[in-house]
Amino acid sequence: LDYVGLPEGSILSVRSGPTRRQSPLPCSAPFRLPPGPWPLRIDVLGLLGKTNNHAVLGDLLEDGVCKMPLEGRDGRQMSVTFQIGGSRSKSFPGRSGPVKRDAEADARAYLDTHRLHEFMHGLFELLLRERPEDPYEFMAKRFSQAASMEAAALKISQSSVSTATPSSASMSLSSMSPSRDSLLTAMESFGEVPEGSYKAIFQSMRGRDFARLVVAPDEKVGSIKARLESSTSAPVSAIQLFWLGEMLPNDTSLKDWFVEAGPVVLHVVLSYREPKLQHILTGASEGGMRLWNPADAEQVKELPLSVSSAILAMCVDWKTMRVLCSTFDGRMQLWDIGKCECVSSIVAHSEEACCLDIDWENMQALSGSTDGSVKLWCLKDTTFRCIGLSNSNVTVDSLAVDWPGKRSYIGLRNGVVRSWDLASQVTQDFEAAATAARDGGTAVSGMAIDALGRRAVSGLEDGHLVY
């Protein structure tokens, strides 16, 4: 928000756990950092030198060595010498032995190969949450499980039954294991099970339970997936099971992975998607959008914004390859994806434009903002023209629109659902959820609105639902 005593051109760098975010001052967008508890470190960086705008690699010396001159900020002559390809053990004047960075790179590669950073972060996070009486025994058990998992991974690495590749990003141990109280409660629902069997709880990556099944020691993963088909409403081929971050191939069993009999939490990932899917469009927190090819995960195009502001909402028409986006600074933009061209842009709201809905056929759009305003736009002739306005002093959280019926529903932060007739501009507020939250001494945490059925469900912070 503000800074004092920092020189112009400084870069603010914030590190929270394993994640680092940085931006030139003044910051134009918020930092997206993982929730803690993590050690927090804040650094202020400054530019000491840089290459000129048209710098290219000069003539390479022997062994591919290249010296690049730099322009120092205070006028000093600076340069950096590096090697293109060739041997990594070359010695330079003033240095003895191999370059120190080689050893650091090898060490980092070793840690990444075995994913030790993720494992240790997850282990300590789980340790602090569970707080066992004997922390050393607790950690020893997790190390033993990890060692068994590593051996099993080598044993079955050639399996060809499951075509998906193992996940490259380990999930934290905190998300792999529920709290002790919740686990005991869940185990009571199983009742008596055959000796040596598993009481398996299947969860999504966000911790929502899919199913609870009794699994035999030798039952194959493919068979377990078949039993999960009715619970997930997804075909067997689209279901992947994970244990401690490792994907389980279809022709293996939990016993093959040295999982101890008794309670176990397995995570379910659904990879089912529409076969006609050809592109994926993503918006970045630092501004701009990128078009991706899902077949090979390669970037196809980049749509840079003229200002650095986080993308908060997008609506895409894949037939005509157009996208309407809204940003953190209240801006709305209409883009031609094929031409990588911004067709039209407008500052639509005084604060974040966080919600969007659009009728591509009639080129009308609805935008909502944290300033409490919802605006109806006409986008014909590729220009923005405001043709309707609904104001409140409460942040807009969600929008649902029945475009044929010309009626929209606005979800406000205080729990009120506002009906807005787009033709007559008449509004009506439904306060059932807000009243129930107020009477219960709690607050509305989220809502889902069915514009066609004209109904809504609100979730309260105390766990209740209001219809």
N, C-alpha and C positions, 0 to 999 in steps of 0.2 A: 504493500500500500504506500509506503514512504521509506526514504532512506536519508541518512545524514552523514556527512563527512566522507562519502565515497566519491572518488574521482569519476569524471565523465568517461563513458566507454567501458566501465567495469561490468563484469559478468557475475551474476549471483548463481552459486551452485549449492544445491541442497541434496544431501544424501540421507535416505531413510532406509536402514538395513542394507539390502543388496541393490537398491535402486537409487540412481542419481539423476536429477533433473537440473538443467541450467538454462538461463536466459539472460540476454543483455538487459541492463537497467535503463529505463524503467520496464518492469515486466508487463507484457501485454495480455498474458493468459495465465490462469492458475496452474500450479504444478499438480500433477496427478501422482500421488505417492501411496504405496501400500499401507494399510492400517498396521499399527504397532502391536505390541510394544517393540520398537526398534531403537537402537542408538541413533541419535540425530546429529549430523555434522553439517555446518554451514561454512562455505568457503566463498571468498570474494576474489575473483580472478581478474587479471589485467592483461591487455595485449602488449607484449614487449616488441614483437617484430613480425613481419609477414613478407611473403613474396609479392612482387608487383602483379598487376591485374593480368598481364599477358605472359606470365612465367611458363616456360616449358623446360623439359629436361635438356640439359646441355650435352656436350660430347662426353661419352663415358670413357673413363680412364681404364687402366688395366684392371682385370678382374671385375669389371662392371661397376667401378666406383664412380660416383657422381657428386660434384660439389655444387650446392645451390645457394646463391647469394640471397640475403634477406635485407629488408629495409627496417632498420631499428626505429622505434618510436621516438627516441631521443636523438636520432641522427647517427648513432654508432653504426659501424660496419659489422654486419653479422652474416653468418653462413652456417649451413648444416651439410654434413657429408654422410651419404648413405650408399648402400650397395644394392644393385639391381641383380637379383638372382645370385648364382655362384655359391661359393662356400660360405657357411655361416660362422666359421671359426677364424675369419681373417683378423689379424692384429693390426691396430692403428697406432700411429705415433702417439706417444704419451700414455699408452695403455699396454698392459701386460696380460697375455692370455686371451681367451675367447671373450666376446662381448657379454657383459653381464646380463643383458636382456635375453640372450639365448637361454640361459639357465632359468630365468623367470618364465619365459614362454613355455619351456618344457614342463616346468612345475605346474603352470596353469593348465596346460593340456592334460597332464595326469589327473589333476583335480576334476576337470571337466569330463574326462572320459568316465571316471567312476562316480561322477556327480556327488562329490563329497561335500561341496558347499551347501547344496540343497538339503542333503541328509542331516548335516550338523545343525543348520538353521532350524529345520523341522524338529530335530531331537530336543534342542534346548527350549523351543517354543512349547512342545508337548510336556517337557519336564516341569516348566514353570506353571503350566496350567494344571497338571495332575498333582504336583507336589507329593510324590510318594514318600513313605517313611524311610525307605532305603533307596536313595537316588542312584547309588552305584549299581545295585542289583537291577534297577529299572533300566539304566543305560546299557548294562551288559546284555540284557535280554534283547534289546533293540539291535545291538551290534551283532548278536548271534543270528537274529533273523535276517539282517542285511547280508551277512556272510553267506548264509544258506541261499538267499535269493540270488546272489552273485554267481554262486556255483551252479544253481539251477538254470540261470540264464545262459551260461556257457554250454550246458548240457543240451538245451533245446533250441539253441540259436539257429539251427538249420531247419527248423520246422517249417513246412510249406502249406499247412492246412489253413492257417489264418493269414490272409494276404496283407493285412495292415502292418505297418512297421511300428516298432516300439516307440513310445512317446519320447521325444527328445527333451522334454521338460518335466522333471520329477515334481510330483505334488508334495506339498509340505506334510510332515507327519501329523501336524495338528488337524488337518482336514481328513486324515485317514482314520482317526480314532475318535469316537465320541467320548464325552465326559463319562466318568465312572458311574454317576447316578443314572444318567440316561441309558447307559449300556445295561446296567442291572435291570432297569425297568423293561427294556426291550427283551432281555433274555427270559424274563418271567412269562412272556407271551408264548414261548415255544413249548412249554411244558416238558414232559419226558421225551427224550430222543435216544435213539440207539447209541450204544457206546462207540466212541471213536468218530462220531459224526460231527458236522460243523453246523453251528447255529449262525447262518449267514444273513447279514443285513445288507441290502443293496441300496446304495444311495447315489444321488446325482452329485456332480462336482460342487454344488452349493449346499449339500447336506440334506436334501429332501429325500425321504425314504421312498423307494420304488416298491420293494417287496421284502419279505422275510421268509426264507426257505431253509429247510433242513437238507443239507447236502451230504451225501455219502462220501467217504474218503476217496474212493476210486472213480467217482462220477466225473466224466469229462466236461470241460468248459463248454463244448458245443452243446451238450445235453442241458446244461444249466441255462444257456442262452435261449434254448427252445422253451424252457419253462417260464422264462421272463417275457416271452413275446406278448402274452396277454396283458401283462402289467405295464409294459412300455408302449404298446400300440405301435411297435416298430418291427420290421422283419428281422429274422435272426442274423442275416448278413449285415445288418446295420448296427448291431449291438457289439460293443467292445467292453470287456471287463478288465479292471485294474486292481492290483493289490500292491500297496506301498509304492505306487508310481510305475509298476511294471505291468505291461499288457500281457494278459494270459492267452496263449494260443489255444485253439479249439481242441487239439489232441492231447492236452495235458490236464491234470487234475490238481486240486489244491494240495494233495499229498505230495505230488511231484515237486511242488514249490516249498516243501518242508513247512507248510502252515500247520501250527499246532491245533489239535482237535479242540472244539469248543467254540466260543464266540469269535466271529471274524467279520470285519467290515470290508465289503467290496464296492468299488465305484463303477458306475455305469456311464458310458459315453455313447451317445447315439450319433452315428455318422450318416443317417438317412437324409437325402436331399433330393430335390426335384431334378430328374435326369436332364431337363432342358437348361439347367443352370450353366451359363457360359462365362459370366463375369461376376466379380465382387467389387463393390465400391466402398471404400472406408474413408472416414474423416479423421483428421488428426487434431490433437489438443493444441499444437502449435500453429494450426491453420493449414488449409489445403486439403485436397482429396486425392486418393490414388485408386486407379483401376487395376484389378488383379485378374489373372487367369487361374481359376481353381484347379485346373488339371495339373499344372506344374508349379503353382504358387509363385509365379513370376509376375513382376510389375509390368503392366502393359502401357499405362499412361499416367501422367501426373498433372493434376489441375491445381496450380498454385494460386493462392489468394493474393490480392494486391496488398492486403494488410494482414499482420500476424494476429489472428484471433481464432479461438477454438471453435471447431464445428460442433454444434449441439444437436442438430436434427437434419435429416435428409429425406427427400421423397424422390424416387427415380422412376422414370418411364422408360423401360428397356426397349420398347418397340421403336421409339424415336431417339433413344439415347440422350435423354435430357434429365437434368437433376435440379431440384430446388433445394437449397440449403439455407440454414440459419446459423448465426454465429454468436459468440459470447458478447460481442459489442453491439448486439441488436440489429445486425445487418442481415438482409436477405439477398440471395443471388440466384439467378437462373443461368445454368450452364448448358452448353452443347458439348457433350462428352466426346463425340466423334471428332470435333474440330478443336477440342481443348480450349474453348473460347467462352468467356463470360458474356452472355447475351445482354443481361440487365442486372443492375444492382441498386439497392436502396437501403438507407438506414431506417428500418421499419419501427423500431422500438427504442426507448431511452435506456433500457437495460437488456439483459440476456434474452434473446429470442429462443426459447427452449422447446417449443412445441410447433409442429407443422402438420398440415393435412392438405391434400390438393386433389382437385377434380381435373385430370388431364384432358378429358374430352371437352369440357366447357371452359378450361383454363381459368378456374377460380381456385383460390387458396385461402386457408385460414392459418393465422399465426398467433401464438400465445407467448407471453413474456412474464418475467418475474416482476415487472412493474404493475401487473394486474390487468393489463390491456389485452384484448383479443381483437384482431383486425381481419376483416374480409377483403380480399384483394381480387381485382380483375387483372389477368396477365395477358390478355389478348394484345396482339401487335408487339409482343415481347417487352411490354412496359408494365410497371407496377402502378396500379391505380386503386386507392383505398375506397371501397364502396360501402363499408359498414364498420361499426366500432362498438365494442362492449367494454365498459370500464369497471374496475373494482380496485380496492386497495389491498387485495390479497394476491399472492403469487399464483400463477396458473401452472398446475402440475400436469394436466393431460387434456387432450382434445379427442372427441369422437364425433364424426359427422355423417349424417344421412344426406348425401348430396341430392339424390332424386327427390327426397322429401323436403329439401331446403331447411333442415333443422340440425343444429349442432348442440353438443353437450360439453360443458366446460367443467373440469375437475379442479377446484380451488384448494389451496394448501390447508385451509381451515376445515375441510371436509364437506363444504357445500358443493352440490352439483347444480350448475346453472344451465337451464334450457334456453336456447337462443334461436328464435325463428328468424332465419336469414332473409326471408321475404319481407316480413312486417317489422323486423328489428325489435320485437317484443321479447323480453326476458322473464323467466320465472325461476326462483330459487327453491331447491329441495334441501331441507336442512335436517333430515332424519339422522344421518350419520353424525353431523356436528353436534346435534342435541344429545344423542346417545353417548358420544365421547365426553361431552361436558358433564352429563349426569353421572357418568362412571369415573370421573376424575382422571381421564386419560386423553389421548389425542388420536386423530386419524393419521395413519402412516402410509396409506396407499389406497387406490381405488381402480376398479375396472368398469368401463361403461359400454353397454350394448346400445348403440345408437338406433339400430333398426328395431330391436325389441323394446326400446325405451325403458331400460332397467339398468341398475348399477349395483355393485357390491363394493362396500368400503371395508378396509381392514383397520382395526384399532391396535394401538401399541400394546394393549393388554392381551392380545391374541384373539379377540372376538371379531366376528363379521357382522356387518349390518347390510341388509338387502333392501 
